[in-house]
Amino acid sequence: MIRRLVPDQMSELTAILPLLDVGEALVLGDAVLLPTRIKLDRPRIEPDSATRDFWTDWAKLQPEEGTIVSAVESLRGQTRLSID
């Protein structure tokens, strides 16, 4: 979606979007001489978003018994598709 909004000559800049950290933005447009990567200050009032702290959540979670065995068996049961 964003790639369609960016001028054609700047479309390569959209490749860095996944590399942006939380609180970073890419500023570009008619009022900006060169596209710039910026770091925004944390807001005084934190947004009430549904973003989860995955590193903390995953560190606390333990897999249910049997799920790893089931996942490995499922992977081993897959067959390679041959294209003739």
C-alpha positions in Angstrom: 0.0 0.0 0.0 2.7 2.4 1.0 4.7 1.6 -2.2 1.8 2.9 -4.3 1.8 6.2 -2.4 5.5 6.9 -2.9 6.7 8.5 -6.1 8.2 5.9 -8.6 11.7 7.4 -8.3 11.6 6.8 -4.5 9.9 3.4 -4.4 13.2 1.7 -3.4 13.0 3.5 -0.1 10.0 1.3 0.9 12.5 -1.6 1.3 13.8 -0.1 4.5 10.4 0.1 6.1 10.6 -3.3 7.8 13.9 -2.3 9.3 12.4 0.7 11.1 12.3 0.3 14.9 9.4 1.2 17.1 9.2 5.0 17.2 11.1 5.5 13.9 9.6 7.0 10.7 10.7 7.8 7.2 9.9 11.4 6.2 9.7 12.3 2.5 7.7 14.6 0.3 7.6 18.0 -1.4 8.6 19.8 1.8 11.6 17.6 2.6 14.8 18.1 0.6 16.0 14.5 1.1 14.2 11.5 2.5 15.1 11.2 6.1 14.9 8.5 8.8 13.9 10.0 12.1 13.4 8.9 15.7 10.3 10.2 17.4 10.1 11.0 21.1 7.9 8.8 23.2 4.5 10.3 23.6 3.6 11.7 27.1 0.4 9.7 26.9 1.1 6.2 25.7 -1.2 4.8 23.1 -3.6 2.1 24.2 -2.7 -0.2 21.3 -2.9 -4.0 21.0 0.8 -4.3 20.3 2.2 -7.1 22.5 5.7 -7.3 24.0 6.5 -10.6 22.2 10.0 -11.1 23.7 8.6 -11.0 27.2 5.5 -13.0 26.4 7.4 -15.7 24.6 10.0 -16.0 27.3 7.2 -16.8 29.8 5.2 -19.2 27.7 5.9 -23.0 27.9 4.7 -25.3 25.1 1.9 -27.6 25.9 2.9 -31.2 26.3 3.0 -33.0 23.0 2.8 -29.9 20.7 6.5 -30.1 19.8 6.3 -33.8 19.1 3.2 -33.2 17.0 4.9 -30.3 15.1 8.0 -32.4 14.3 5.9 -35.4 13.2 3.9 -33.0 10.9 7.1 -31.6 9.3 8.5 -35.1 8.8 5.3 -36.3 7.2 5.4 -33.6 4.5 6.4 -34.7 1.0 8.3 -32.8 -1.6 6.2 -31.7 -4.6 7.9 -32.5 -7.8 7.2 -30.4 -10.9 7.6 -32.2 -14.1 
